[in-house]
Amino acid sequence: MRLYRPACLIAAVCLAVPAYAQTAADAAADTAAYRAQGEAALERLKREPVPPSRARNVIIFIGDGMGVSTITAARIFAGQAAGKDGESFETAMDALPYAALVKTYSHDAQVSDSAPTATAIMAGIKTRNGMIGVGPEAQVGNCASGKGQLVPSLIGLAQDRGLATGVVTTTGITHATPASAYAQTVQRDWESDADMPQAAKDQGCTDIARQLIEGSTGARLNVVLGGGRTHFLPKSVRDPEHAGKSGARGDGRDLIAAWQRANPNGHYAWNRAQFLTFDPARHTRLLGLFEPNHMQFEADRAKDPAGEPSLVEMTETAIRALSRSDKGYVLLIEGGRIDHAHHAGNAFRALTDAKAFDEAVAAALRLTSANDTLIVTTADHSHTLTISGYPVRGNPILGAVAEAPGKPQLAMDGKGYTTLGYANGPGAGHDHARHDPVAVDTAAPDYRQQATVPLSSETHAGEDVAVRASGPGAHLLRGTIEQHTIFYVIREALFGAAQK
Ligand SMILES: [Zn+2]
């Protein structure tokens, strides 16, 4: 519920005040309040102490596809969902003291996919679209070309020094971003052996799922939580949750059984009830694979047949488990489906997942100390979402642009338009006939925002993303930086300047 507060009390003056000067009761309401707000913010900035340089723990949060327009829209969405003023609402990420702009182009593309961008953050180099943990000297999909070009990830480097490590995502665990923690491959789509050409197998390349269970980095992970069971099970094995689905592997390997054999004191879970029985005092390791492919969008999670943990629950459990390490830990957490909802042209699910991602950041801040834990939040790349028109303050972020409550602004075709839109994607429709958003429920979960260029899948976008951080070393994330600079800042915070 939004409370509109009159901007003035004298009728003649009121008429001259545009509608967008109205603010909700919990936002600054007048000149004196804005000045007080600015002065208080300045004092906070001046008092912000430079954090220590060495971190015991690092938590890297990647909101897949969480560009700056998504950050802003999700902030308004979260504020309005809480019954507050959305525009001035402060999320957990907004409250982090240090920030920089990040250049996300890849070695060979102006607009990148998640494989080279996650590689930049996790392994410190730009590479080609489609490749993970392999230098740009290799060619996409060419197994032999990757020989000698593999680059280690922060996770592997931390394991070499005895730190505990974990990966959490809402996508399949073999998807590009989580794979950047433990896999090296010239083709991100090689999630199971069934996705690989025979030549690649003959040349000795292995699929991403197998690298997770058998690889030198993957096998040392203490906590692994996400979706993607199908890539770990042979075709002959039925999925435990979804009738009619089965494993994808063609080599007959049951990699979940292999993990259980290798970790007799580990805990495997494929639903929320099993996940909740994990006991970090008893179980040395945790593997959770909660869907055959990606986990549910947060908006759909309650309808999951067997039940899935939330990103907050996975984050809290991962931190509690890894905190038992006496040498610290490195944890990668991905809000992976913000990206998928954007690809579908569906802002509702993207913002709901972005809000859940922010709640996971809040949980991590609650469970850790800024004295010893570096928390880095960023995105791998952006999406074509825009926030446009001149909607009045407090206008529902998923609504049609209104110049005053109940008074929609009309375009040149006499129809309304929504604040949120996409430059391309399925929302354009194939005949380019524009529906009138004023006549439909644009806040409905399945509503697709209108788009300009008709594409079956909305695309990534190439403008800079933000990195925002707190804790040891966070103050080095400032200015406008290359994406792979993030890796070096984290590495130095963890291992010190002498470690190269
Ligand atoms: Zn994507």
Boltz pocket constraint, residues with backbone or C-beta under 6 A from the ligand:
constraints:
  - pocket:
      binder: B
      contacts: [[A, 65], [A, 114], [A, 339], [A, 340], [A, 343], [A, 460]]
      max_distance: 6.0
